[in-house]
Amino acid sequence: MKTKQSKSLFETATAYIPGGVNSPVRAFKSVGGDPIFIKKAKGAYLYDEDGNRYIDYIASWGPMLLGHAYPPVVEAIRKAVEHSTSFGAPTELEVQLAKLICENIPNVERVRMVNSGTEATMSAIRLARGFTGKDKFIKFAGCYHGHGDAFLIKAGSGAVTLGHPSSPGVTEGTAKDTLLAEYNDLDSVKRLVSAHKNEIAALIIEPIPGNMGCILPEPGFIEGLRALCTREGILLIFDEVMTGFRLGFGGAQEALGVQADLVTYGKVIGAGLPVGAYAGKAEIMEFVAPNGPVYQAGTLSGNPIAMTAGYTLLQELKDKPQYYTELAGKCKALHEGLASLLEETELPWTINRKGSMISLHFTNVPVRDFDSAGTGANDYFKQFFHGMLKRGIYLPPSAYESWFLSNALSEKDIEETLAAAGETIEEMNQKR
Ligand SMILES: *Cc1c(COP(=O)(O)O)cnc(C)c1O
C-alpha cells in the first residue's frame, strides 16, 4: 500500500492545522500510524491521494447511507448551487424538508434546522431547561452528544456521580449540572432522580448508542426511562444524530416503539452537508425564538444547498423502505461472516449489531455499557484495523466507534471484506 502522498500531506497539515486534522478521531491516535488523505469517493469506495481504493465502513460517520456521490443528491446540489449558496432569508427548500420530517415522524410537529449534531443537542438542552425552568440534566457514560461544554463530562467512579469535566476549558460550574448515569442501568437513573427531585430538566440519551461501539438497550430499559421521565416531569431527549433516518426513517424511536419529547438529528439528515436539527411537539418547540423566549439562531441554518441535499436523500429513503431491509441484510451477512471466522480462533470477541450499525469488540464480556465496552483489547483492535486497512478495508479508526454500512455495498464487497478479515484474523491468531 502506497502512502507517500498521504504522509506528505499530513506533514504539511500539521504545520497549519492543530494535529493536522479538523476533527480528532481522524488522526488515527488510538490505532497508531498516520491518517490517509482521501481524494474522492463513489458509491461504497474511497480513493486516497496515493491511488489506493478502500471499501468504506465509515460512510462519513453515517451520512452516506446510500453511498458516496449518490447521483440524485449530486444533481440536486448542482441545480441549487446555480442560484447562490446562501440568502439568510427563508426558502421553500427548508419548508419541504421540515414538512417531510414532521409528516413522517409521529411525535415531531416542529423541527428547527441547525448546522451540526453538536448544535442540535446544545439547543435541545437549552430548550428543555427554558421550558421546564430547571437546570440539571442526565446523560449516560459513553454516550456522545457532540462537543458542547455540558456534554464533555466523563464518568467518575460509581454510577451516581456528579459530573467532572473531561476536558480542560469546561468549568466545574458547567459540569455540576450534568448528572451521569450508566447505560442499561435504570436504577442508576432512579437514584439521580430521587437525589435531585424537581431539579432535572431533561434526560438525554443515544437510545441505541453508537459511540462506545454499537450497544443495544436491554428489554424494559428505554421504556423505563420513558415512564420515569413522564412521571417526574423530565423531558426525554433522544439523540438520534447517528440513528435518525439510519435504523429506519423513524430512527430509534420507530425501532424501539418509544417516543421522546425532543429528538436531535444530524449526519444522514444532511446527506453529507453540515446539517443538524432538533424537533418535537409544537408545545415545546414553539418555546424557541422568535415565538418563544429561548434564544437560538444561525446565519447559515437551513442553508439551501444543505437542505436540498438532505431533502433529496430523505425523500428517497421515505419512498423506498426496502433500502433499510437491504442494509440490515448486508450487516447481518457481515456479522455472521465475522463470527464464523472468529469462532475458529482463540481471540476474545463480541459483536453487536442493529440495522446497519455493527461493532466488533475484542472481549468475551457482553458489551452493554461504557465499562464493558472498555474491556475490549485495544491492542487487538489496532492490529485488526491496520490489517484491514492494508487490505483495502476502511474501518473507523477507534474501537469505540460503530461501523456504518452504506447500501452501495454489494454482496461482492462484503465477501471481499470477509476475505480480508479472514487473513487479518489469521495473522492476529498466529501472533498471539
Ligand atoms: C456525531 C454525533 C453527534 C455530534 O454531531 P456533529 O455533527 O459531529 O456535531 C452528536 N450525537 C451523536 C449521537 C453523534 O453520533
The ligand as a MOL file (V3000), in Angstrom:
LIG
                    3D

  0  0  0     0  0            999 V3000
M  V30 BEGIN CTAB
M  V30 COUNTS 15 15 0 0 0
M  V30 BEGIN ATOM
M  V30 1 C -21.9060 12.6000 15.7180 0
M  V30 2 C -22.7790 12.7360 16.8820 0
M  V30 3 C -23.0360 13.9910 17.4690 0
M  V30 4 C -22.3020 15.2330 17.0460 0
M  V30 5 O -22.6240 15.6290 15.7550 0
M  V30 6 P -21.6090 16.6370 14.9970 0
M  V30 7 O -22.3110 16.8960 13.6980 0
M  V30 8 O -20.3260 15.9160 14.8710 0
M  V30 9 O -21.5040 17.8510 15.8210 0
M  V30 10 C -23.9650 14.0700 18.4770 0
M  V30 11 N -24.6150 12.9770 18.9060 0
M  V30 12 C -24.4030 11.7620 18.3710 0
M  V30 13 C -25.1700 10.5930 18.8720 0
M  V30 14 C -23.4650 11.6010 17.3560 0
M  V30 15 O -23.2130 10.3840 16.8680 0
M  V30 END ATOM
M  V30 BEGIN BOND
M  V30 1 1 1 2
M  V30 2 1 2 3
M  V30 3 2 2 14
M  V30 4 1 3 4
M  V30 5 2 3 10
M  V30 6 1 4 5
M  V30 7 1 5 6
M  V30 8 2 6 7
M  V30 9 1 6 8
M  V30 10 1 6 9
M  V30 11 1 10 11
M  V30 12 2 11 12
M  V30 13 1 12 13
M  V30 14 1 12 14
M  V30 15 1 14 15
M  V30 END BOND
M  V30 END CTAB
M  END
